[in-house]
Amino acid sequence: MNHRAAILKRSIAAIAVAAALSACAAFSGRETAGEYVDDATFTAKVKAQILNDPSLKSQQISVETMQDVVQLSGFVDSAQVKSRAGEVARSVQGVHEVKNNLIVR
């Protein structure tokens, strides 16, 4: 009986740890470690695409990603440049949504 009690105790502890870890991602706006790495990759890819685009590389565009949603912010010179930045961000494979918060000055 003592051996069974020890096994039961370990099982309950393992379930509690697993539940606590899985709950970390359940909070709105929180990311798992894997999501954070994926988002950092998307951010880097979008930034690289923006820098490689001649019409965008001289603009003041910030890129942030959270749960596969890319947010563009900063200032651009025209509505066409704002639109182009959104197109470039959407073209990156794996990006689910783009929030284009660029301001035309």
N, C-alpha and C positions, 0 to 999 in steps of 0.2 A: 504494500500500500504506500509506503514511503517513496518508493521509486516512481509510482504513478503520480503522486502528489508533486514531485519535483518536475516531472514531464509536463504536467498540467500548468504548473507555475511558469515554466519557461515558455510554453505555448501562449499563455495569456500575456506575458511580457512582450513576446514577439509581435502579437496582434496589436498591442497597445502602441508599440514603436511604429509599426507599419501604418496604423491609423493616424498617428501624429504626423508622420512624414507626408502622407498623402493629403492631409488637411492643409499643409502649408500652401499648396497650389490652389486651394479652394477659395481663398480670399480674393476678392475683386481687385484687379490691378497688380497682383503678385505673379511672379513667374517662377517656374522650376529652373533648376540649373541648366537643363537641356534647352529650355525655351530661351533663356538668357544668352546662351552660346549661339543659338540659331539667329536671334535678333541682332546680336553683335555682327554676325556674318552678313545679314541683310543690310545693316547700316553701312558696313564697309563696302559692299558691292554697289550700293546706291551712290555712295560718295565717290567711288572710283568712276562710275558711269557719268556722274555729273562733271567730274574733272576732265574726263575724256571728251566731253561734248563742248565744242568751241564756243557755242552760244551761252554756255552756262558756267564755264570754269572761272570766269572773272566775277561772278555774282556772289553775294553774301547769303549762302544757303546752308542752313543747319539741317542735319538729318538725325532723327531718333526713331527707334523701332521698339515696339512693345507688342508681344504676342502676334507677330507677323503683320502688324499694321505700322506702316511707315508714316512719320509725320515730317513734313517739310516746313521750316520756318525761316524767317529772315526777310531780306529786302531784295527785290529785283527791279530792273529798269522798265519792264513792260509786261502787259498781259500775255503777250506771246511767249516771253521767257518763262513766266509763271506756268503757263500751260505746258510748255516743253519740259520743264522740270518734273511736272506730274507724270507726263508720258514716260520719261526716262525711269522714274521710280517704279511705275507700274510694269515696266518691261523686265524688271529683275524677277527671275523665276523664284516662286515661293512666296512672294509678297501678296497678301490677300487683299489689302486695302491701302489706299494712300489718302492721307489727310493733308491737303495742300493749303497750308496756312501762310503762304508767302504773301508779302505785302508789296504792292507796286508803288514805287515812290516817284 
